[in-house]
């Protein structure tokens, strides 16, 4: 007897259809799986055999051959357990019907329990695009699947339950759809700008950076408040759109970082890797080319505390994704492309001891030590950071003041308003923020008056800026103008944008 089923595999964020063909015929008992399976897939023979027996079904004492097509695609993981088991049962049961042609996904336990798998959302979305509407998935992945529109999903807990539903012995109850975002998750943050005393310049720069999605570097002595300011960034990040929620959730689902009880990522990611992080952990990799930290930070923030302490290779690996906003993970037998559109936030001291240029403090570093320390961040990488700001120590009178500062909620409202201006501007342009503009869009939306052009020219020549630096100044100026709800970029907007870039050549910092 021959039976067929449909399952899916993953390549990056793309689901690939896998036909599950099971042939059962007379002969010496055996159970073979062909179609380029890896070790996990080969081991599914024992899981499927035990699950079928322990679920009350008879496992055929015959020759069984399972083919996973296409044969040239390497099959990895335990995605196909449930599909194989159902195909084996179906081949021996004439009353078994799969009229709706379900796409079946799930791992099996030895007791017949259907266990959760990673990457449910991207596989369902890919299958939906290819014309499939009916799915069988593990019950534990129910929440994740409930946010996908126009699909019929049957979430099951056991193999026996699945068979009962398909044979009509139990009514099929599809997962109810929902895209309800828990507002508590969006508003509960560990840090709030209202508790940050002083630092008005730094807070202004962070608001600009978040409003336009710009990269930012904070330079200041130890204890000046750099880390505290960075931890406040999630509290002023704009609300996520439905599209961004689905994009971010897919990445975290593939990486196995998605909480099963929540089902989606409803807040913008804030990733803070340790300075001992390796290049593969940052960009992604491994045998199955899983997404790395920069992809997990997609639509959010990547924060590098004490940036010069990270290995040079790790920092240089950021250059390409900061420009292209995608990362291609290539391994010997795997090639996957992941989105990596994130806002980079970094912090550093002005010197190894942290006291260079600080009032009433003595720097113990030699000139060569300072130069070597600052050179850990290469000029090409530094050129990709839009705002470079100095964070000075806070005065005692400001720290002892009992009055609270402007709250993050008020700042976030302004950020949302600025992001809405950009959303309307870039509608149909495949661009979300000013920071993502290419040269074509810069020429279109960053037109300068003769006065503004002269200001930018003087800054360009005085600070010996690059063409990339000029483009990024224009992007920042566009964001500042949007914050003022100004259609045109004015002189004050260009001057402020140049001020953040000129710090790169400020002797006090660099």
N, C-alpha and C positions, 0 to 999 in steps of 0.2 A: 504493500500500500504506500502511496505517496501523498504527502500533505505539505501545504505551504503556509507560511506566515510572513509577516512583515515586522521588522525592527529597524533601529537606527543606531549609527555610530557617530562619533564626533571627530571633526578635524578643526581645531580652533573653536570658533563659535558657529561653525557650519555643520548642520546635521547631514549625514550621508545615509541614504536608504540601503538597508541590508535585507535581502530576501533570505528567509530561513526555509530551507527545503529538507524534509525528512523522508527518507525511504526506509521502509521496514519490509524485509523479505526473509524467507526461510533460509536457514543456514546456521552455522555455529554461532552461538551468542557472542555478539561484540557490539561496541558502541564507539563509532569513529566520528570525529568532527574535522571537516576539511574546509578550506577557504582561507588559508593563511591566518589561523588563530594564534594568539599569544598564549602564555602559560595560564593566565586567568581564565581564558575561554576554554582551553583544553580541560581544565579542572572542573568546568561546569558539568561534565559528564557525571561526576560523582554527586554533585549537588542535585542535578536533575533526577538522577536515579533514586536517590534517597527521598527527595521531596515528593515524587510521584507515589512511591510505596507508602510513605508515612501520611499521605493525604487520602489514603483509602482506595487508590487506583492500582491496577495491575500493570507492572512494568513488563513489556514484551520480552519474552525469552527467545529473541530472534536476532538477526543481524540488522543493526541500525546504523545508517549513515546520515549524518547531518552535514549539509552543504550551506555555507554562508557566502552568498554572492553579493557583490562581485569578488571573484577569487583573488584579484590582484591588490585588494585593499586589506591592509593588516587590521585584524579585529582585536581590539583590546578591551579589557574590563569585563564586568559581569552583566552588561546591559542585556544580553541575549538569553539569559537563563529561563525566564518566564516564557519567552517566545518559543524556545526549543521544547520545553516541557508541554506546552499546549499543542504544539505540532505533533509530538509523539502520541499524546492522548487522542488527538483528532484522527490520526492515521489508523487507530484501532477501534474507534467508536463511530459507527455509521450515523448515529443520531446527533453527532456534534456538528453544528453549523456556525459559520462566521459570515453571516450575510452582509454585515456592515463593513467588513474588511478593516478590522482594528489594527492599528499600529501598536505593538506590544513592547513594553520596556519594563525591566525589573530584575533584580537579583533574587535568587531563591535561597532560603535556609534549608537545612536538612529536614526540618519538621514541616516544610511546605509554606512557611511564612514568606511573604514578599517583602523584601527589604529595599530601602531607599537607594537611589543612585544619584550621582552628580550629573549636572548638565541637562536636566529635564526641560527647562524652559527653551534653550536654544534648539534642542532636538524637536520639540513640539512646534516651534515657530517655523523651522526649516521644513518640516513635514507638511504643515499647513500651506506653505507657499507652493509645495509640490502637489497639492490637491487632496491631501488626506485630512479628514474631519473627525475621525473616531480614534480614540486612544485608550489604552489600558496601562495604568501606571501604579506604582506603589502608593499606598495610603499615606505614607509619611511625606510624599511629594505633592500631596493634594493642594496645600496652600499655595505653593509656587505655581502650579498649573492653573489655579483659579483666576489669575490675572491676565490670561490670554483670551482674547475675544474670538468668537465665532468657531469654537471647537467644542466637541463633546468628549468629555474625559470621564472614564470610569476608574475610580481609585479603589484598589482592592488590598486586602490584608493577607489573604492566603490563596494558595493555588486552588483549593477546593471551592472557595467562594467564586473565583474567576470562572471555573468550569461550570458551576451552577448558573451563573449569569448568562454565559454564552449558550447553554443548553435550554434556557428558558425556565429553569427550575426556580430561579430567583429573579425578581424584577430588577432591571438595570436603573440605577439612580446616578445620573451624571452630576459631576461637581458643579456647584453653583458658582456663578461668576461674581467677581468683586474686585474693585480697585479702590478700596477704602484705605486711605492713608491715616495712620494713627497720629493725630496732631500732637499728642504728648511726646512722641519720639522726635518730632521736629523742634520742639520748644524746650526740651530738657537738656541743657548742656552743662558740662562741668565748670566752664568758665564763662564770664560775662564781662563785657567792656566796662560796665558800670563800676566794677571793682578795681579797674586799672587807673591808678592815680597819675595825673599829668600825662606825659607822652602824647601830647596832642598832635605833633607832627607825624609820629609813627602811626597813630590811629587813623589819621587822614590818609596816609600812604596805603595802609591796609584796606581801607574802604575803596580807594581807587583801584587797587589790585583786584579785589574781589568783584567789583562792579564790572570790570572789563576782562576778567580772567587773566590778568598779567602776572608774570613771575616777579618775585620780590626777594631781596636780600637785606637782612637786618644786621648791621655791624654795631657792636657796642661792648662795653666792658662787662665782666661777669657780674651778675646780679642787677643789671640795668633793666631787666624786664622783657628780654627778647622771647624767652620761652613762654612766659605768661601771655604775651601778645599773640604769639602763634597759636596757643591753645584756645584763644578767643575766636579764631577765624571760623571754625564750624558754626558758631552762634550767629555770624553775620552772612553766611553763605545764602544765596537765593534759593527759593523753593525749586524743587525738581519738577520738570514736566513729565508727563506720562511716558514719552519717548525716552527720556533720560533714565527714568526708573527702570524700564525694561532693559535698556542697554547695560546699565550697571548691574542689574540682577543677573543677567545672563553670564557676565564675566565671573561674578562671585559664585554662581552655580557651577560653572565648569571647574573652578578652582577648589570646589568643596568647602567654601567659606560661608555658605548661606545657612542661616538659622532656619530649621525646618518649621518652627512655630510661627515665624514671621512671614516667610514666603517671598518677600521682596526686600530690596534695599530702599527704604523710604527717605533716607537722609544722605547727603553727599559724603562720600568717603573721606577720611582724614588719616592718611597712612604715615607712620613715623618709624621707618626702619632704623635699627641700631647701626652705629657706624662700622660695625664689623660685617655688615651685609655683603654678600658676594654678588658678582655680576649676574649669574643665572637667577639668583633669588630676586634681583631687581627687575630684569627684563623678561624673565620667564625661561623655561627650558625643562630639562629632564627628558627621560625616554619618551614621554607622551606630550612634551611641549606644552606644559601647563602655563597659564598666564602668571606673570610676575607682579611685583609690588606696584610698578608704574601702571600696569593695566588695572589692578585692583583700585588704584587711585583715579581711574577714569571718571570724569565729571565731578571730580573733587580736588583734594589738595594732597600733594606730596611734601612733607615737611622733613628737612634734613637739619637737625640740630648739630651745631658745631661742624659745619660743612667741611672745613679743611681736614678734619680727622678721618673722613671717609677715604678709602683707597682711591688713587688717581684713576684706576681703570673703571671704578664704579661711577665716578663723576663724569668721566668722558663718555660713558655709555648713555648718558642722558642727552647728549647733543642732538642725535638724530631724532628721537621721539619728541623733543621740544620743538623741532621744526616741522616734522611731518605729522605729528599727533597720532601716529600708529607705530607699532613695533612688529617687525617680522622675526619670528623665532624659527631658526633653521637648524635642524639636527640631521644626522646621517640619513634617517629614514622618515623624517617628519618635517613638514613646513606649515606653519600656522601664522596668521596675521591677527593681531589683537589691537583694538583701539587703545590709545594712550593719550587722551586729551585731558591733561591735568594742569593745575596751577602749582608751580614750584615755589615753595617758600623755604628759604635757607637762613641760617644765622651763623655768625662767627664773631670772634674777638678781633680787635685791631692788631693784636700781636700774640705770641704764645703765652705771655704772662697776663695779658688782658689790660694792662695799664697804660699802653701807649696813647698819649694825647689826653689822658684823664687828669682833671684838676686835682691837686692835693694828693697825687699818687705818683710813685716812682716806677718807671719801667725798667726792668732788669734785663731786657733782651738786647742783644747786640744787633747792629744793622743787618748783618748777614742772616741772623735768625729770623728777623722780621720779614726780610725779602723772601727767604725760603718758605716761611709760613704762608705768606700771601700768594706765592706762586703755586700752591697746591690747588688753587682754583684757576684753571687756565683762562687765558684771554678769550678764546672762542666761546667757552661756556659762560663766562662773565658777560660777554656781549649779548647773550640770549636772555639775560635777566633785565627786565624792563625798568624796575624801580630798585634803586640801591640807596638805602636810608641809614642814617646814623641814629642810634638809640642811646641817648644820654641818660646818666643816672638821675633818679628822681630826688627832688629836694625833700628834706624832712618835713617841712611845713605842709607839703602836698600829701605826703604819706599819712600824716596825723590828722588830716582834715576828715570830718565825719560825713560830709555831704557826698552822695554818690554821683558818679559821672554819668554821661549819656549812656543809656542801656543799649545792649546789642540788638534788642527788638526794634528800637527806633532806627538804628543804622541799617538793619536788615530790610526795613520797609523802603528806605531810600535805595538800597541795592536792588531790590525787586523792581522798583520803578525804573531804574537805569537799565536793567536787563530787559525790561519790556520794550523800551525804546530800541534796543539792539535787535530784539526778536522781530519787531515790525520792519526794521530797516533791512535785515538780512533774509526776509521771507523769500524762499525759493533759491537762495544762494548757497545752501549747504554749509552755512557758517552760523554759529550761535553767538559769538562774542567778538568784540573789537580785536582782541588778541589773536584771533584766528584769521584775520584778514590777510589775503595775499596781495601782491603788488597791484593787481588789477583792481581790487576793491579799495585799496589805499588811494589810488588815483581817483577813484570815483567818489569816495566818501570823506577824504581828508584833503580837500582843496583849501589852500592857504591864500590869504590876502597878501599883497606885496609887503606889508608891514610884518606879518607873521613869517613870511618866507625869509625876510632879512634877518629876523631874530634867530631862526633855525640855521641860517647860513653862518652867522657869527659863532653860534655854539658849535657847529660842525667843524669850523676851522680852528677855533680856540682850543677845544678839547680833543682835537685830532680824532674825531669819531669815524666809525665805519659806515658803509651804506646800510648795513643791518641795523646799526644803532639809530640812524636817521629814521628808518621805517618804524622802529619800535617807539621812538619819540612821538611820531605822528599818531600811532595807535593809542598811546597814553593820552595825548592831547585830545583825541576824539572822545575818549572815555570821560575826561574831565569836562568837556563841553556837554556831553550827554547828562552828566550829573547836574550841570547847571541848566539843563533842558534848553540848550542853545543849539540851533540848527547849524550855525557856522562856528568854526574854530577861531577863537579870538586870541589876541596877543597874550592875555593873562594865562590862557590855557597852555599855550606853547611854552611860555616862560616857566610855568610850574613843571611841565613835563621835562624840560631841559634840566631843571634843577635836580630832579631825581637821577638823571643820567650823568650829570656833571660830577656827581660824587665819586664816580668811578676813577676819576683822575685827581680827586682831592688828596693832597699830600698827607693830610691828617689821617685818612683812612687807608689809602693805597700808596 
